[in-house]
Amino acid sequence: MLIIAFFTNQGTPATGLTPTIDIWEADGTQVVSGATMTEVGGGFYKYDFTNYDGSKHYCIRADGGPTLPTDERYQYGTNEHALVWEEAVDHHQVPGTFGAKNQRAVPSENIDDYKADVSALALEATVQAIKAKTDNLPSDPASQSAIEDKIDQAEANIRGADNDDLKAISDQLDAVQADLDNPDQYKADVSDLAKESTVQAIKQAVDFIKGIEGGRWKIENNQMIFYDEDNSTELARFDLFDKDGNPSEENVYERRRV
């Protein structure tokens, strides 16, 4: 029988120990005294109890050694849980002694806690109602190819045959749709239109002429001054000359813009 003990040091698995083990029979006879256990790893150590007798009850104590805290140094147990499974049934006649407390604990001892909640599953009436609907389905529903053939036939009837008015209308609609699918053909060619800069230049020229024609003119100091429509903003100034090229305000024959 292989006996396993687990040791910790302040809650952490203790490795590198040299534990010893002592085993007594239930009548007080010590059958193993201070035998050395073998390290398994991760805080576990083992001892092979070769003289184990399944018909006997044993008390087992493992000592992790003085390097461990007092409350973590010793591990103990019995073989009672193993005997329950290996002994004959007539060895356990007293109710409640089947080793329940020596077995691995389960979340609950109430069997009702392990029953599945089926309240959300379909009731029999719902199942029958669904079955009644499926029973009304045709035993031989139309195949997909047959449905597609019917659709093609209906489309052909709608479009009409050659030389029919309906066929002609369908073809015209197709042509219209083709035109709609090509919107580029409806875009105007604006490559020859004046650019924004040209338009602005023309506007400035027009505003200049409009200002000169609608504003004040004034001759002084052998010059002619043109004002905008507000009669105060100067638009242009010209030097005035007579027929001999001399500056003059009378008998003006020439003007030169300043």
For each residue, the residues with C-beta under 8 A, 3 or more apart:
1: 48 49 52 79 82
2: 46 47 48 49
3: 21 46 47 48 49 60 62
4: 40 44 45 46
5: 19 21 37 44 45 46 47 62 64 75
6: 13 43 44 45 75
7: 13 14 17 19 43 45 62 64 68 72 73 75
8: 11 12 13 14 43 72
9: 12 13 14 67 68 69 72
10: 69 72
11: 8
12: 8 9
13: 6 7 8 9 42 43
14: 7 8 9 17 43 64 68 72
15: 39 41 42 43
16: 39
17: 7 14 39 45 64 65 67 68
18: 36 37 65
19: 5 7 36 37 45 62 63 64 65
20: 34 35 36 37 62 63 65
21: 3 5 32 34 35 36 37 47 60 61 62 63
22: 30 32 33 34 35 60 61 63
23: 30 31 32 49 58 59 60 61
24: 28 29 30 31 58 59
25: 28 29 30 31 56 57 58 59
26: 56 57 58 59
27:
28: 24 25
29: 24 25
30: 22 23 24 25 33
31: 23 24 25 51 58
32: 21 22 23 35 47 49 51
33: 22 30
34: 20 21 22
35: 20 21 22 32 47
36: 18 19 20 21
37: 5 18 19 20 21 45 46 47 62
38: 45 46 47
39: 15 16 17 44 45
40: 4 44 45 46
41: 15 44
42: 13 15
43: 6 7 8 13 14 15
44: 4 5 6 39 40 41
45: 4 5 6 7 17 19 37 38 39 40 62
46: 2 3 4 5 37 38 40
47: 2 3 5 21 32 35 37 38 62
48: 1 2 3
49: 1 2 3 23 32 52
50:
51: 31 32
52: 1 49 58 79
53: 56
54: 82 83 86 87
55: 87
56: 25 26 53
57: 25 26 78 79 80 83
58: 23 24 25 26 31 52 78 79
59: 23 24 25 26 76 78
60: 3 21 22 23 76 77 78 79
61: 21 22 23 74 75 76
62: 3 5 7 19 20 21 37 45 47 74 75 76
63: 19 20 21 22 73 74
64: 5 7 14 17 19 67 68 72 73 74 75
65: 17 18 19 20 68 73
66: 73
67: 9 17 64
68: 7 9 14 17 64 65 72 73
69: 9 10 72 73
70: 73
71:
72: 7 8 9 10 14 64 68 69
73: 7 63 64 65 66 68 69 70
74: 61 62 63 64
75: 5 6 7 61 62 64
76: 59 60 61 62
77: 60
78: 57 58 59 60 81 102
79: 1 52 57 58 60 82 83
80: 57 83 84 99 102
81: 78 84 85 99 102 103
82: 1 54 79 85 86
83: 54 57 79 80 86 87 91 99
84: 80 81 87 92 98 99 102
85: 81 82
86: 54 82 83
87: 54 55 83 84 91 92
88: 91
89: 92
90: 93
91: 83 87 88
92: 84 87 89 97 98 99
93: 90
94: 97
95:
96: 100
97: 92 94
98: 84 92
99: 80 81 83 84 92 102 103
100: 96 103
101:
102: 78 80 81 84 99
103: 81 99 100
104:
105:
106: 109
107: 113
108: 113 114
109: 106
110: 113
111: 114 115
112: 115
113: 107 108 110
114: 108 111
115: 111 112
116:
117: 120
118: 121
119:
120: 117
121: 118
122: 126 127 130
123: 126 127
124: 127 128
125: 128 129
126: 122 123 129 130
127: 122 123 124 130 131
128: 124 125 131 132
129: 125 126 132 133
130: 122 126 127 133 134
131: 127 128 134 135
132: 128 129 135 136
133: 129 130 136 137
134: 130 131 137
135: 131 132
136: 132 133
137: 133 134 141
138: 141
139:
140:
141: 137 138
142: 146 147
143: 146 147
144: 147 148
145: 148 149
146: 142 143 149 150
147: 142 143 144 150 151
148: 144 145 151 152
149: 145 146 152 153
150: 146 147 153 154
151: 147 148 154 155
152: 148 149 155 156
153: 149 150 156 157
154: 150 151 157 158
155: 151 152 158 159
156: 152 153 159
157: 153 154 160
158: 154 155 166 170
159: 155 156 166 167 170
160: 157 164 165 166 167 168 169 170
161: 164 167
162: 167
163: 167 168
164: 160 161 167 168
165: 160 168 169
166: 158 159 160 169 170
167: 159 160 161 162 163 164 170 171
168: 160 163 164 165 171 172
169: 160 165 166 172 173
170: 158 159 160 166 167 173 174
171: 167 168 174 175
172: 168 169 175 176
173: 169 170 176 177
174: 170 171 177 178
175: 171 172 178 179
176: 172 173 179 180
177: 173 174 180 181
178: 174 175 181 182
179: 175 176 182 185
180: 176 177 183
181: 177 178
182: 178 179 185
183: 180 186 187
184: 187
185: 179 182
186: 183
187: 183 184
188:
189: 192
190: 193
191:
192: 189
193: 190
194: 198 199 202
195: 198 199
196: 199 200
197: 200 201
198: 194 195 201 202
199: 194 195 196 202 203
200: 196 197 203 204
201: 197 198 204 205
202: 194 198 199 205 206
203: 199 200 206 207
204: 200 201 207 208
205: 201 202 208 209
206: 202 203 209 210
207: 203 204 210 211
208: 204 205 211 212 235 236
209: 205 206 212 213
210: 206 207 213 214 229
211: 207 208 214 215 226 227 228 229 233 235
212: 208 209 215 226 235 236
213: 209 210
214: 210 211 228 229
215: 211 212 226 227 228 229 230 231 233 235
216: 226 227 231
217: 224 225 226 227
218: 224 225 227
219: 223 224 225 240 249
220: 223 225 249
221:
222: 239 240 247 248 249
223: 219 220 237 238 239 240 258
224: 217 218 219 237 238 240 255
225: 217 218 219 220 234 236 237 238
226: 211 212 215 216 217 234 235 236 237 238
227: 211 215 216 217 218 230 231 232 233 234 235
228: 211 214 215 231 232 233 234 235
229: 210 211 214 215
230: 215 227 233
231: 215 216 227 228
232: 227 228
233: 211 215 227 228 230
234: 225 226 227 228 237
235: 208 211 212 215 226 227 228
236: 208 212 225 226 257
237: 223 224 225 226 234 257 258
238: 223 224 225 226 255 256 257 258
239: 222 223 247 255 256 257 258
240: 219 222 223 224 247 248 249 252 254 255
241: 245 246 247 248 252 253 254 255 256
242: 245 246 248 250 251 252 253
243: 251 253
244:
245: 241 242 254
246: 241 242
247: 222 239 240 241
248: 222 240 241 242 251 252
249: 219 220 222 240 252
250: 242
251: 242 243 248
252: 240 241 242 248 249 255
253: 241 242 243
254: 240 241 245
255: 224 238 239 240 241 252
256: 238 239 241
257: 236 237 238 239
258: 223 237 238 239
